Amino acid sequence: MDEWWDLWFDFTKTKTSRYFVMTFLLVYNKKPLEKIVKKLFYGLTKKQIKKSWWILHAVQELPETNSKFLQLCSKQKDIKIMALYIKKTPSYNPNSNEKHILYNHIASILLKKLVEKKILSTNESIEFIASRRETKKMLNTMFISCLWETAKKANLNIKISIKPPQEEKGLQVVDVLCWSIYQKYEHQQQYYSSIIASQIIILEELKNPIRTLP
């Protein structure tokens, strides 16, 4: 799981995005993802590798690198992509605590959708890995607790962990996938997401997410 961009709603700041996208990547075998990352690095120059510190991050890569990455992903038939996006409005500017609650809430809704659409089964053992976005232990604990409660209600056999992308190559893959969907809405650039369009099984706008907060 990863996300693009952030949940700041202050539009007086030039860097505030109009959209927020959260993406889940589902695979039954992580090895192909690891091979994709390794294969892409083989084609980079020493200067590019040094700049990335052996961690691929879409915003730091050249357009052709991201395009090649997505092309490699598109050849993996086992990949399933699920995403929710929200269009932010200037009428609401949540405080710091509300941002964390909203983030957890969006992740919980997306997990519920996977159960409702029978993409995840109660008969399977599921490893859920999220990209680390917070340094505070309490916030990470709150996030895991929220997803765990959702999984428990759905009778999912799930193990939830938070890792940095250098430890989990699949997080580098989902970063680029999420970025490509974000480009579609934030910058009306559909080229990148079109490469993986056949693997996107959920792509929905979450309307009025603030009103649905628990």
Residue pairs with C-beta under 8 A, 6 or more apart in sequence:
1 22
1 23
1 24
1 25
1 107
1 128
1 129
1 130
1 131
1 174
2 22
2 23
2 130
2 131
2 171
2 174
2 175
2 177
2 178
3 20
3 21
3 22
3 23
3 103
3 131
3 133
3 178
4 20
4 21
4 23
4 178
4 179
4 181
4 182
5 17
5 19
5 20
5 21
5 182
5 186
6 17
6 20
7 20
7 88
7 94
7 99
7 102
7 103
8 16
8 17
8 99
9 16
9 88
9 89
9 90
9 92
9 93
9 94
10 16
10 93
11 90
16 88
17 88
17 186
18 87
18 88
18 185
18 186
19 85
19 86
19 87
19 88
19 182
19 185
19 186
20 85
20 86
20 88
20 106
21 83
21 84
21 85
21 178
21 181
21 182
21 185
22 83
22 84
22 85
22 106
22 107
22 110
22 178
23 81
23 82
23 83
23 174
23 177
23 178
23 181
24 81
24 82
24 83
24 110
24 111
24 114
24 174
25 79
25 80
25 81
25 170
25 173
25 174
25 177
26 79
26 80
26 81
26 82
26 114
26 119
26 120
27 33
27 76
27 78
27 79
27 80
27 170
28 78
29 78
30 169
30 170
32 76
32 78
33 76
33 169
33 170
33 173
34 169
34 170
36 69
36 72
36 73
36 76
36 169
36 173
37 56
37 169
37 172
37 173
38 169
39 72
40 56
40 65
40 68
40 69
40 72
41 49
41 54
41 56
43 68
44 52
44 65
48 62
48 65
51 60
52 60
52 61
53 166
54 166
55 165
55 166
55 172
56 65
56 69
56 165
56 172
56 175
56 176
57 165
57 172
57 175
58 66
58 69
58 175
58 176
58 179
58 180
59 179
61 69
61 176
66 176
66 179
66 180
66 192
67 191
67 192
67 195
69 173
69 176
70 176
70 177
70 180
70 192
70 195
70 196
71 195
73 79
73 173
73 176
73 177
73 195
73 196
73 199
74 195
74 196
74 198
74 199
76 199
79 196
79 199
80 119
80 199
80 201
81 177
81 181
81 196
81 199
81 200
81 201
81 202
82 110
82 113
82 114
82 119
82 200
82 201
82 202
82 203
83 110
83 178
83 181
83 200
83 202
83 203
83 204
84 106
84 109
84 110
84 113
84 202
84 204
84 205
84 206
85 181
85 182
85 185
85 203
85 204
85 205
85 206
86 106
86 205
86 206
86 207
86 209
87 185
87 205
92 210
94 102
94 210
98 213
100 134
100 139
100 142
100 143
101 213
101 214
102 209
102 210
102 213
103 143
104 142
104 143
104 146
104 147
105 146
105 209
105 212
105 213
105 214
106 206
106 209
107 130
107 143
107 146
107 147
108 146
108 147
108 149
108 150
109 206
109 212
110 202
111 128
111 147
111 150
111 151
111 154
112 150
112 154
113 119
113 202
113 204
114 120
114 202
115 154
115 156
117 201
117 202
119 201
119 202
120 126
120 154
120 156
122 154
122 155
122 156
122 157
124 157
125 157
125 159
126 151
126 156
126 157
126 158
126 159
127 158
127 159
127 161
128 147
128 151
128 158
128 159
128 160
128 161
129 161
129 162
129 163
129 168
129 170
129 171
130 143
130 160
130 161
130 162
130 163
131 162
131 163
131 164
131 165
131 171
131 174
131 175
132 140
132 162
132 163
132 164
134 140
134 143
140 162
143 162
144 160
144 162
147 158
147 160
148 158
148 160
151 158
151 160
163 171
164 171
165 171
165 172
165 175
177 196
179 192
180 192
180 193
180 195
180 196
181 193
181 200
181 203
183 189
183 190
183 191
183 192
183 193
184 190
184 192
184 193
193 200
